[in-house]
């Protein structure tokens, strides 16, 4: 053997070993999904439990971790989980939406495998089929920064997850029956915080186990997610201001707030310092922009405090949505903070990129065959029997759906609502502007899978090209969920650089289920592993692709 060949033979095992060692860490979970009962409002109702828990287990991960979750479906119905805000780079196969994945059938299991690539922040997961979200099955998902990446605040004493949102006191199958009959769901029964409902002054606040405990003089991180079904909430802590440090996976300029509006599907992080007299205090979550008031409280306790109830007077909630709009305008991206990688968040200069396409999305309500439906640009979304992602991969998309049944402009006038599968054909790596128009009287909340976007503008009235003059093109927060106020518009910008089939949906469950959603198809013309992963070997097949031969895999 020559010297060169010997060197290669000697070094190759070391390189392979180094590659193995250098692989990002794995987190493994086994989840059993079952039915159970809870009674937050005094009457029992059926919910979905994960490993017997409601809410489900929290996932505590670090940037670039590989997450492997084996989900066993012990229900009597198909089931899927989606990972709200996790970008699933090159991997819409694991996004867990019905447009990208066949369901996990009763009595079977499926293993999700995804990487939290180049992300940090606060997120959550939930069931994505039908109205199963109204049955629970949700839980927190946090992504911590790697040790070598500096965080723009000192490490907190502890890190708490707060999953708050409105809740109905009927089981999800009953709620789905109401929607299928053509009616709306109406007023929720109340708001839950981490699965619990309490009113101030119940009488046991001095002895009830506190939800969270704080040591005097220490600072704590609270990750607050609105996991509700319908309403925005206002979050506040009695006698404690909150310093905002993160929103939907981005570090923010660290402004201090007495209360924060959190819209459906959104998550944010605040720092709270225990600098008040040692006693018990209320956490308060209340509904916003509603004719009715839904308020719930939870108790936090200073370590060593006497067993006394918190002060009876709750901090007041703000009124009106103009206050909320102004609060949105105060949110700024922290340009001096590192992101999930060792480069400043502001190193991506989104404001100087040329827009290649503008898509205007208008939400409307209407009826089809006398039943309530919600629409996007006149079309109300319905799912086909075959997930659209699989139809594309097996080259039978033309037998399942048509691309671009909506245009980039809403119809000039409100017409009849039609049912169809909405898949917008998007060009890979194009930089697009999306304008959400809300001509209705209620607030909207939108989410985009697979990406983060820059929320550059928001105002009352009708959007025009002249509205761009008031865009924030410097430090808009990069996020995945955004609200649209009544009779108003919101503009976002993003690069469609993540190949896959990605859901754009209303976070309001009733509206989403009855048609207010669509999908972006972002195809790489190269069909290369550089742009998208191959379909996983464990991917379940259904619909017309179930018995088709597998297409040739992507190559480098």
C-alpha positions in Angstrom: 0.0 0.0 0.0 1.4 3.4 -1.0 1.9 6.1 1.6 -1.0 8.2 0.2 -3.4 5.3 0.3 -2.3 4.4 3.8 -2.9 7.9 5.1 -6.4 7.9 3.6 -7.1 4.5 5.1 -5.9 5.7 8.5 -7.7 9.0 8.5 -11.0 7.9 7.1 -12.2 6.1 10.3 -11.3 9.2 12.3 -13.3 11.4 9.9 -16.3 9.1 10.1 -16.1 9.0 13.9 -15.9 12.8 14.0 -18.9 13.0 11.8 -20.9 10.8 14.2 -19.7 12.7 17.2 -20.6 16.0 15.5 -24.2 15.0 14.8 -26.7 17.1 16.7 -28.2 15.5 19.8 -31.4 13.5 19.7 -34.4 13.7 22.0 -36.6 10.6 22.1 -40.2 10.5 23.3 -43.0 8.0 23.4 -46.5 9.4 23.6 -49.8 7.5 24.1 -52.8 9.5 23.0 -56.0 8.5 24.9 -59.3 9.9 25.9 -59.9 11.1 29.4 -62.2 13.4 31.4 -61.7 16.8 33.0 -64.2 19.2 34.6 -62.8 22.7 34.7 -66.3 24.2 34.7 -67.9 21.7 37.1 -69.2 19.2 34.6 -67.2 16.4 33.1 -66.2 16.4 29.5 -64.1 14.1 27.3 -60.7 15.4 26.2 -57.5 14.0 24.6 -54.6 13.2 26.9 -51.0 12.6 26.0 -49.4 10.1 28.5 -52.3 10.8 30.7 -51.6 14.6 30.9 -53.8 17.6 30.1 -52.1 19.8 28.8 -49.7 17.3 27.2 -46.0 16.9 28.0 -43.7 19.9 27.4 -40.8 19.4 25.0 -37.6 21.1 26.2 -35.1 21.2 23.4 -32.1 23.2 22.2 -31.4 24.7 18.8 -30.6 22.0 16.2 -31.7 19.1 18.3 -33.3 16.2 16.5 -36.7 15.4 18.0 -38.1 11.9 17.6 -41.6 11.3 18.9 -43.4 7.9 18.6 -47.1 8.6 18.8 -49.5 5.8 19.5 -53.1 6.5 18.7 -55.4 4.8 21.2 -58.4 6.9 20.1 -61.4 5.7 18.0 -60.6 8.3 15.3 -57.6 9.4 13.1 -55.1 11.7 14.7 -52.3 14.1 13.7 -50.1 16.5 15.6 -48.7 19.7 14.1 -45.9 21.8 15.6 -46.9 25.4 15.6 -44.0 27.6 14.5 -41.5 24.8 14.0 -40.2 25.5 10.5 -39.5 21.9 9.5 -36.8 22.9 7.1 -36.9 20.8 3.9 -39.3 18.5 5.8 -43.0 19.3 5.3 -43.4 15.5 5.6 -43.4 15.9 9.4 -45.4 19.1 9.6 -48.5 17.1 10.7 -51.1 18.9 8.7 -53.8 17.0 6.7 -52.5 18.5 3.5 -49.0 17.1 3.9 -49.6 13.8 5.8 -52.0 10.9 6.0 -53.5 10.5 9.5 -52.4 8.1 12.2 -55.2 5.6 12.2 -56.8 4.2 15.4 -54.7 1.4 16.9 -51.5 2.4 15.0 -48.5 4.6 15.6 -46.3 7.0 13.7 -42.9 8.4 14.6 -42.3 12.1 14.0 -38.7 13.0 13.2 -37.7 16.6 12.8 -34.9 19.0 13.6 -35.4 22.4 15.3 -32.9 23.8 12.9 -31.6 27.3 13.6 -34.6 28.2 15.8 -35.0 29.5 19.4 -38.0 30.5 21.3 -41.5 29.5 22.6 -43.9 27.3 20.6 -46.6 24.7 21.1 -48.1 21.6 19.4 -51.7 20.6 18.9 -54.0 18.1 17.0 -54.6 19.3 13.4 -57.5 17.1 12.2 -61.0 18.6 12.2 -61.7 20.3 15.5 -59.6 18.0 17.6 -57.8 21.0 19.0 -61.0 21.7 21.0 -60.3 18.4 22.8 -56.8 19.2 24.1 -53.8 17.2 23.0 -51.7 20.4 23.1 -48.5 21.2 24.9 -45.6 23.5 25.1 -42.4 23.3 23.0 -39.4 25.4 23.9 -36.1 25.8 22.0 -33.2 27.0 24.1 -30.2 28.7 22.6 -27.1 26.7 22.3 -24.5 27.4 25.0 -22.1 29.0 22.5 -24.8 31.6 21.4 -25.2 34.5 23.8 -28.7 35.4 24.9 -29.5 39.1 25.4 -30.5 38.7 29.1 -29.2 36.9 32.1 -30.2 33.3 32.7 -33.5 33.4 34.7 -33.9 31.6 38.0 -36.5 29.3 36.4 -38.5 29.0 33.1 -42.3 28.6 33.2 -44.7 27.7 30.4 -48.2 29.3 30.5 -50.7 27.8 28.0 -53.8 30.0 28.1 -56.8 30.1 25.9 -60.6 30.0 25.7 -62.4 26.7 26.1 -65.8 25.1 25.4 -67.4 22.8 27.9 -68.6 20.4 25.2 -66.6 17.6 23.7 -65.0 18.1 20.3 -67.4 15.7 18.4 -70.4 17.7 19.6 -68.7 20.9 18.6 -67.9 19.5 15.1 -71.5 18.4 14.8 -72.6 22.0 15.5 -70.3 23.3 12.7 -71.3 20.6 10.3 -75.0 21.6 10.8 -74.2 25.1 9.5 -74.1 27.0 12.8 -71.3 28.8 14.7 -69.9 27.7 18.0 -70.8 30.9 19.9 -69.4 32.0 23.2 -66.8 29.8 24.9 -67.4 28.7 28.5 -64.3 30.4 29.9 -60.5 30.6 29.7 -58.1 27.9 31.0 -54.5 28.5 32.2 -52.5 25.3 32.0 -55.8 23.3 32.0 -57.3 25.0 35.0 -60.1 27.5 35.5 -60.4 29.7 38.6 -62.2 32.9 39.5 -60.8 35.4 41.9 -62.3 35.1 45.3 -63.1 31.4 45.2 -62.1 31.1 48.8 -59.2 28.7 48.6 -56.5 31.0 47.1 -54.6 31.1 50.3 -54.3 27.3 50.6 -54.5 26.1 46.9 -51.2 24.9 45.5 -49.7 27.8 43.5 -49.2 27.3 39.8 -45.7 28.9 40.0 -43.4 29.8 42.9 -40.8 32.7 42.9 -37.9 33.6 45.2 -37.7 37.2 46.3 -35.1 39.1 44.3 -35.0 36.6 41.5 -36.1 36.9 37.8 -38.2 34.4 36.0 -39.0 33.7 32.4 -42.7 33.2 31.6 -43.5 31.7 28.1 -47.1 32.6 27.3 -48.9 31.0 24.4 -52.5 31.6 23.4 -53.6 28.0 22.7 -57.3 29.0 22.6 -59.9 28.5 19.9 -61.5 31.8 19.3 -60.5 34.9 21.3 -57.4 37.1 21.8 -56.5 37.4 25.5 -54.9 40.0 27.6 -52.3 38.7 30.0 -51.1 40.4 33.2 -49.6 39.7 36.6 -50.8 41.5 39.7 -48.3 44.2 40.8 -45.6 42.9 38.4 -44.5 44.6 35.1 -43.3 42.3 32.4 -40.2 42.8 30.2 -40.8 41.4 26.7 -37.8 39.4 25.4 -39.0 37.0 22.8 -41.9 36.6 20.4 -42.7 33.7 18.1 -39.0 32.7 18.1 -37.3 36.1 17.8 -35.6 38.2 20.4 -37.3 41.5 20.8 -36.3 45.0 22.0 -36.8 44.7 25.7 -39.7 47.0 26.4 -41.7 46.8 29.7 -45.5 46.3 29.7 -48.2 46.2 32.4 -50.2 43.8 30.2 -49.9 42.2 26.8 -52.4 41.1 24.2 -51.7 37.6 23.0 -53.7 36.6 19.9 -54.7 33.0 19.1 -51.7 30.9 18.1 -49.1 33.4 19.3 -46.4 32.9 21.9 -44.2 35.3 23.7 -41.7 35.4 26.6 -41.4 37.9 29.4 -39.1 38.4 32.3 -40.7 39.0 35.7 -38.7 40.0 38.8 -39.9 39.0 42.2 -39.4 42.4 43.8 -42.7 42.9 45.6 -43.7 42.0 49.2 -43.6 38.2 49.8 -47.1 37.0 49.4 -49.4 35.5 46.8 -50.4 37.2 43.5 -52.8 36.6 40.7 -51.9 35.8 37.1 -54.9 37.1 35.0 -56.0 36.2 31.5 -59.1 37.8 30.0 -60.8 37.9 26.7 -60.3 40.8 24.3 -62.6 42.4 21.6 -65.7 40.6 22.8 -69.1 41.7 24.1 -68.7 39.3 26.9 -66.0 39.0 29.5 -64.1 35.8 30.1 -61.6 36.0 32.9 -59.6 33.4 34.7 -56.8 33.6 37.3 -53.9 31.5 38.6 -51.9 31.9 41.8 -48.2 32.6 42.0 -46.5 32.5 45.4 -43.3 34.0 46.8 -41.3 31.3 48.5 -41.9 31.4 52.3 -45.0 33.6 52.0 -47.9 33.3 54.4 -50.8 31.2 53.3 -53.0 34.2 52.5 -55.2 34.9 49.4 -53.9 37.5 46.9 -55.3 41.0 47.0 -58.8 41.0 45.7 -58.5 43.8 43.2 -57.4 42.5 39.8 -55.3 44.7 37.4 -57.7 46.1 34.8 -57.6 45.0 31.2 -57.3 47.6 28.4 -60.3 48.4 26.2 -60.6 48.6 22.4 -58.4 47.4 19.7 -56.7 50.8 19.0 -54.7 50.2 22.2 -53.7 46.8 20.9 -52.7 48.2 17.5 -50.4 50.7 19.2 -48.9 48.0 21.3 -48.1 46.0 18.2 -46.3 49.0 16.8 -44.1 49.1 19.9 -42.7 45.6 19.2 -39.3 45.6 17.6 -36.7 43.0 16.5 -33.6 43.1 18.7 -30.9 43.8 16.0 -28.0 43.5 18.5 -29.0 40.0 19.7 -27.7 36.8 18.2 -30.3 34.5 16.6 -30.0 30.7 16.7 -26.8 31.0 14.8 -23.8 33.2 15.8 -24.9 36.2 13.7 -27.1 39.1 14.6 -30.8 38.9 13.9 -30.6 42.0 11.8 -27.9 40.7 9.5 -30.7 39.6 7.0 -31.7 43.0 5.5 -35.2 42.1 4.5 -36.2 45.7 3.7 -33.9 46.0 0.7 -35.0 42.9 -1.2 -37.2 43.4 -4.3 -40.7 42.1 -4.1 -41.4 39.6 -6.8 -45.1 38.9 -6.1 -47.9 40.5 -4.0 -50.7 38.3 -2.8 -53.8 39.8 -1.3 -55.9 37.6 1.0 -59.4 38.7 2.0 -61.4 36.7 4.5 -65.2 36.6 4.1 -68.2 34.7 5.5 -71.0 33.2 3.5 -73.2 30.2 3.1 -73.0 27.1 0.9 -76.3 25.1 0.7 -77.6 27.1 3.5 -74.7 26.3 5.8 -72.1 28.7 7.3 -68.7 28.7 5.5 -65.7 31.0 5.7 -63.7 31.8 2.5 -60.5 33.2 1.2 -60.9 35.4 -2.0 -64.3 33.8 -2.5 -63.2 30.1 -2.1 -63.9 28.0 1.0 -61.2 25.3 1.5 -62.0 21.6 1.6 -59.6 18.8 2.0 -59.3 16.1 -0.7 -59.1 12.4 0.2 -55.4 12.4 -0.7 -52.9 14.8 1.0 -51.8 17.3 -1.6 -48.1 16.8 -0.8 -48.4 13.1 -1.5 -50.3 13.8 -4.7 -47.5 16.1 -5.9 -44.7 13.6 -4.9 -46.4 10.8 -6.7 -47.1 13.0 -9.8 -50.9 12.7 -9.6 -51.7 16.2 -8.4 -53.9 16.8 -11.4 -56.2 14.0 -10.2 -56.5 15.5 -6.7 -56.6 19.3 -7.0 -56.1 22.3 -9.2 -53.4 24.9 -8.6 -54.3 28.6 -8.1 -58.1 28.4 -7.8 -57.8 31.8 -6.2 -56.0 34.7 -7.7 -53.5 37.2 -6.2 -56.3 39.7 -5.9 -59.7 39.2 -4.1 -62.8 39.5 -6.2 -63.9 43.1 -6.8 -67.2 42.4 -5.0 -68.5 39.8 -2.6 -70.1 37.0 -4.5 -71.2 33.5 -3.7 -68.8 31.3 -1.8 -67.6 28.2 -3.6 -65.9 25.0 -2.2 -62.5 23.9 -3.4 -59.0 22.8 -2.5 -56.8 25.9 -2.5 -53.2 25.3 -3.4 -51.2 28.4 -4.4 -48.3 27.5 -6.7 -45.4 29.5 -5.4 -41.9 30.0 -7.0 -39.1 28.6 -4.9 -36.9 31.3 -3.4 -39.2 34.2 -4.5 -39.5 37.1 -2.1 -43.2 37.7 -1.7 -45.5 40.2 0.0 -48.8 39.0 1.5 -51.5 41.4 2.5 -54.2 40.1 4.7 -57.4 42.1 4.4 -60.1 41.9 7.0 -63.4 43.5 6.0 -65.3 41.9 8.8 -66.1 43.2 12.3 -64.1 40.6 14.2 -60.3 40.3 14.7 -58.4 37.7 12.7 -55.3 35.7 13.5 -53.2 34.0 10.7 -50.4 31.5 10.9 -48.0 30.3 8.2 -46.3 26.9 8.5 -42.7 26.3 7.3 -41.5 29.9 7.7 -41.1 33.0 9.7 -42.1 36.3 8.1 -41.6 40.0 8.8 -44.8 41.7 9.9 -43.9 45.0 8.2 -47.2 46.9 8.3 -50.7 47.1 9.9 -53.4 49.8 9.7 -57.1 50.5 9.5 -58.9 50.9 6.2 -57.9 49.5 2.8 -54.4 48.6 1.7 -52.9 50.3 -1.4 -49.4 50.3 -2.8 -48.9 53.7 -1.1 -49.3 51.9 2.2 -45.7 50.6 1.7 -44.4 54.1 2.6 -45.2 53.3 6.2 -43.7 49.8 6.3 -41.2 49.0 9.0 -38.3 47.9 6.7 -35.7 47.9 9.5 -36.6 46.0 12.6 -40.0 44.3 12.2 -40.2 41.2 14.3 -39.7 37.9 12.5 -42.6 35.7 13.5 -45.1 33.0 12.3 -48.4 34.3 13.5 -50.0 37.7 13.0 -53.3 39.4 13.8 -55.5 41.6 11.5 -57.8 44.0 13.3 -61.4 44.7 12.1 -61.8 46.7 8.9 -58.0 46.7 8.7 -55.1 45.1 6.9 -51.7 43.5 7.8 -48.7 43.1 5.4 -46.0 40.5 5.8 -42.9 39.7 3.7 -40.9 36.5 3.4 -38.6 34.5 1.1 -40.2 31.2 0.0 -36.9 29.3 0.5 -38.3 26.2 2.2 -39.6 23.6 -0.3 -42.7 21.8 0.7 -46.5 22.0 1.1 -47.2 24.6 3.8 -50.5 25.5 5.5 -51.7 29.1 5.8 -54.6 29.1 8.2 -56.8 31.1 10.4 -56.0 30.4 14.0 -59.7 30.7 14.9 -60.8 27.1 15.0 -64.3 27.6 13.7 -63.1 29.7 10.7 -60.3 27.3 9.9 -62.5 24.2 10.0 -65.1 25.9 7.8 -62.7 26.9 5.1 -60.5 29.8 6.0 -57.2 28.3 5.1 -55.0 27.4 2.1 -51.7 25.8 1.2 -48.5 27.1 -0.5 -46.9 24.6 -2.8 -43.2 25.5 -2.9 -41.5 23.1 -5.3 -37.7 23.0 -6.0 -37.2 22.6 -9.7 -34.1 20.6 -9.0 -35.8 17.9 -6.9 -32.6 17.8 -4.9 -31.8 16.8 -1.4 -30.2 20.2 -1.0 -33.7 21.6 -1.1 -36.0 19.0 0.3 -35.8 15.7 2.1 -37.0 12.5 0.6 -40.3 11.1 1.8 -39.6 9.2 5.0 -39.7 5.4 4.9 -42.4 5.3 7.6 -44.7 7.8 5.8 -48.3 6.3 5.8 -50.0 6.4 2.4 -53.7 6.9 1.8 -56.1 7.9 -0.9 -55.1 7.4 -4.5 -51.4 7.0 -3.8 -51.8 4.1 -1.4 -50.9 1.4 -3.9 -48.8 3.4 -6.4 -45.1 2.5 -6.9 -42.7 4.8 -5.2 -41.2 7.6 -7.3 -37.4 7.7 -7.7 -35.9 9.4 -4.6 -34.3 12.9 -4.7 -30.6 13.0 -5.3 -27.9 15.4 -4.5 
